[in-house]
Amino acid sequence: MHEIPKILTEEEFAKRLQLAKETLNEYNCKNDIEKGLIVMSGWVSVDGQPVYTPAQLKRLFDLAYTGGDTNGTENVADTIC
């Protein structure tokens, strides 16, 4: 039987967000948006990952664009394009 994934609470997400920042730093993605997006895409889609809300995903991927958390307040992708 398969375990049903759950949506992360804000506290759980804060821990994952910090881990995502550390992961991007480890892979030297600070000045390479494309590399950061590839790392984050793999990171959130691998088997066993929790289910993220759209707002949580936006904050995670904003890390690749800005190198920091925007708290979901900026529309970073539109600014870059």
C-alpha positions as CSV (number, residue, x, y, z in Angstrom):
1,M,0.0,0.0,0.0
2,H,1.3,3.5,-0.9
3,E,1.5,6.3,1.7
4,I,-0.6,9.3,0.9
5,P,1.6,12.4,0.7
6,K,0.5,15.3,2.9
7,I,0.7,19.1,2.4
8,L,3.5,20.7,4.5
9,T,2.6,22.9,7.4
10,E,4.3,26.3,7.5
11,E,6.7,25.1,10.1
12,E,7.6,22.0,8.1
13,F,7.9,24.2,5.0
14,A,10.3,26.6,6.7
15,K,12.7,23.7,7.4
16,R,12.4,22.6,3.8
17,L,13.0,26.1,2.5
18,Q,16.2,26.4,4.6
19,L,17.3,23.0,3.2
20,A,16.6,24.2,-0.3
21,K,18.7,27.3,0.2
22,E,21.6,25.1,1.5
23,T,21.1,22.8,-1.5
24,L,21.3,25.6,-4.0
25,N,24.4,27.0,-2.3
26,E,26.0,23.5,-2.3
27,Y,25.5,23.3,-6.1
28,N,26.8,26.9,-6.7
29,C,23.5,28.1,-8.3
30,K,23.8,31.7,-7.1
31,N,24.6,33.2,-10.5
32,D,23.1,30.5,-12.7
33,I,19.3,30.7,-12.8
34,E,19.0,27.8,-15.3
35,K,21.1,25.5,-13.0
36,G,19.1,26.6,-10.0
37,L,15.8,25.8,-11.8
38,I,17.1,22.4,-12.8
39,V,18.2,21.6,-9.2
40,M,14.8,22.8,-7.8
41,S,12.8,20.9,-10.4
42,G,14.5,17.7,-9.4
43,W,14.4,18.5,-5.8
44,V,10.6,18.9,-5.6
45,S,9.7,16.1,-8.0
46,V,11.7,13.2,-6.7
47,D,9.7,10.3,-5.3
48,G,8.9,10.7,-1.6
49,Q,8.7,14.4,-1.6
50,P,5.8,16.1,0.2
51,V,3.1,17.9,-1.6
52,Y,3.7,21.6,-1.8
53,T,1.1,24.3,-2.2
54,P,1.4,26.6,-5.2
55,A,2.6,29.4,-2.9
56,Q,5.2,27.2,-1.4
57,L,6.5,26.1,-4.8
58,K,6.7,29.8,-5.8
59,R,8.8,30.6,-2.8
60,L,11.1,27.6,-3.5
61,F,11.6,28.6,-7.1
62,D,12.1,32.2,-6.3
63,L,15.2,31.0,-4.5
64,A,16.7,30.1,-7.9
65,Y,15.8,33.5,-9.4
66,T,16.8,35.7,-6.5
67,G,19.0,33.7,-4.3
68,G,16.7,34.5,-1.3
69,D,13.2,34.0,-0.1
70,T,10.7,36.6,-1.3
71,N,7.9,35.3,1.0
72,G,5.9,35.0,-2.2
73,T,5.4,38.8,-2.3
74,E,7.3,39.4,-5.6
75,N,6.4,38.2,-9.1
76,V,10.0,37.4,-9.9
77,A,9.5,35.4,-13.1
78,D,7.6,38.3,-14.7
79,T,10.4,40.7,-13.7
80,I,13.1,38.6,-15.4
81,C,11.2,38.0,-18.6
